[in-house]
Amino acid sequence: MVRPFAPCRKCSGTGIRQARRTLKLCRRCRGQRYRLRTGRRLLNTGRDIHRAGTHPRRHHTDKGFTPWP
């Protein structure tokens, strides 16, 4: 949680790859130089699955709200 990002392993954190005497952006990190760590990726996926499977809560703060139709 302290450091969710790490340098890209493919380009060693430079964001650029050399291909046939030309420089191109790294395809893995798209030139951003960082990647999401595995633990953070699992945490985000678990949070998304939980959010998709639960119902949104209704807040009963309105004074004119009645719980029955």
N, C-alpha and C positions, 0 to 999 in steps of 0.2 A: 504494500500500500504506500510505502514511502517513495519508492521508485518504480512506477508502473511501466516505464519505457526503458529500453536497452538499445545499444547500438546495433545496427543491422549486421547480421552475420555474413551476408553475401558480399556487401561492399565495404565491410569493416567500418561502417559509420561515416563514409565519405559522401554517399549518395550518388556516386558516379561509377560506372563500370567501363572498362576498356574493351571494345569489340572491334577487331580487325582495323587497328590503327585509328579508330574514331572513339570519341567519348560519348557515352549515352547515359541517361538516367537509369539508376538501378530499378529493375522491374519489381523486385520484392518490396522495397520500401517506397517506391515511386519518387525517389530523390529527397525524401524527408529525413533520411539518415537514421531514423529510429524505428523500432518495432515494438509491439506490445508484448510484454512478458507473458509467459504461459499462465501463471497464476491469476493475473489480472484478466486475461481472456476468459478463463473459466469462471471467474467471479461475474464478469459482465454477461456471459451466456446464462448462468444460473439466475441472475437477476431478471433478464429478459424473459426467460421461461416462466418464472414465478409471476411476473407482471402480466404476462399473456394469459395465465391460467386463473387469475383471480378476478373477481368482479369489482368494478369501481365502487367505492363507498359513497353514499349520499350523505351529505352533512345536513343535519336537521337544525340549522340555525335560523331559518325563516320562521317568524311567529305565525304566519298564516298557513304553514305546512301541516297537512293532515296525512298520516300514514296510510289511510284507506281511501279508495277512489270515490 
